[in-house]
Amino acid sequence: MPRIRLVIPHDGDALTELQQRNRAYLAPWEPVRGEDYFTAAGQRADIGAALARYDRGEVAPFVILDDDGSVAGRLTLSGIVRGAFQSCSLGYWLSEDRTGRGLATEAVRSAVAYAFEDLGLHRVQAETVLTNDASQRVLERAGFERYGLAPGYLRIAGRWQDHLLFQRLNEDA
């Protein structure tokens, strides 16, 4: 069974439920979000915006699927840059009750395959807050290499935080 698929408007209800249930769990790794983000209307708006950016070739927004086909989280290839760069950034989250089973690793591997085979990109990068050991292990298991540290890289959990930088290169590109 495929581990990821393109997000669709119908995913809004499942994503709303997951966002509400996992709000505290995801808070240390996410930007501060307004209350509307955690509503069905907020999730529909987020999906609509992501699909509009997908149509412009800027992102590839996916849902992560559990073994039974239910939505278990989100994964996005964002900041797709063409020209000499041919690169994107990968970000994802998985529901707390679905962690520890390899779903995130499989989803990341699937997204990298999509980036390299379907999009023809040369590089996929990912960034993690320094303390996000679980996400760092997922990236390493998916073949990413750590290559640096970015001080004050992203505003996460309400403050600018340092991030470890990881990448996978498409050796066949």
Stockholm file with secondary structure:
# STOCKHOLM 1.0

chainA/1-173         MPRIRLVIPHDGDALTELQQRNRAYLAPWEPVRGEDYFTAAGQRADIGAALARYDRGEVAPFVILDDDGSVAGRLTLSGIVRGAFQSCSLGYWLSEDRTGRGLATEAVRSAVAYAFEDLGLHRVQAETVLTNDASQRVLERAGFERYGLAPGYLRIAGRWQDHLLFQRLNEDA
#=GR chainA/1-173 SS CCSEEECCGGGHHHHHHHHHHTHHHHGGGSCCCCGGGGSHHHHHHHHHHHHHHHHTTSCEEEEEECTTSCEEEEEEEEEEECTTTCEEEEEEEECGGGTTSSHHHHHHHHHHHIIIIISCCSEEEEEEETTCHHHHHHHHHTTCEEEEEEEEEEEETTEEEEEEEEEEECTTC
#=GC SS_cons         CCSEEECCGGGHHHHHHHHHHTHHHHGGGSCCCCGGGGSHHHHHHHHHHHHHHHHTTSCEEEEEECTTSCEEEEEEEEEEECTTTCEEEEEEEECGGGTTSSHHHHHHHHHHHIIIIISCCSEEEEEEETTCHHHHHHHHHTTCEEEEEEEEEEEETTEEEEEEEEEEECTTC
//
